[in-house]
Amino acid sequence: MDLASPSSGDQQQFAGRYQLIRKIGAGGQSEVFEAHDPLLDRRIALKILRLDQSANLQAMQQRFVNEYK
């Protein structure tokens, strides 16, 4: 997902729920955004995995699981 930092009046929505505010980081397998969760009415950090055609999906899932442990 290639998302530039949206301006304050031009926020993008992700997964039908989260309002992306700005990109706060990126790594080899993901990007992290500051976002607003309207259901919880608070700001959150939202990590979005980069899925490209050459990625081994099982290995990527395992790295993600290991990272949050």
N, C-alpha and C positions, 0 to 999 in steps of 0.2 A: 504494500500500500504506500503510495507516494503522496503524502499530504504535507503541503507547506503550512506554515503557521498562519492560521486564519486571522484576519483582522477582527476587532471586537464586534463589528456589525455583520461579519460574514462567517459565522461559526458553522462547522460541518458536523453532521450527526453520524454516529457509528452504531451499528447493530440496533437501529431504531429507537435508541434510548439515550446514549451518552452524547453530550454536546462537547465536541473537541474545542479546547481553548487555544492550546499551543503545544508544539512539539518541545519536549524537554530533554530528550536523549535518544540515542540510537546505538545499536550494536550490530553484531554479525547476523543475528537471527530475528531481531525485533526492533520496534520503535516504541518509545514511551511518550505519552501525551498527558498533559494536564487536561482534565475534562470535568464536566459537571454532570452529576447523576441527579436528574430531576425527581426520581422516586425517593431517594434519600435526602434530597435537597442539600447536597454538599459537593465540594470539589474532591476529586479522586485522581490517582495516577492510573492510567489505563495502558497496559502493555499489549501491543498488537504484533503478532508473529508475522514475519515476512514469509510468504509462501511463493517460492519460484519453482519453475518446472524442473530444475536440476536437483531440488532438495529431496533428501531421503526423509519421507514423512515420519516414519517410525523413529529414526534417530533424532529428528527435531523434537518430536513429542517427548522423548526420554530426556533430552537436555532441558526442556522446559520444566518437566516434573522435577528433575534434580535441582533446578535453580530455585524453585519455590519452597523446597524442603528446608 
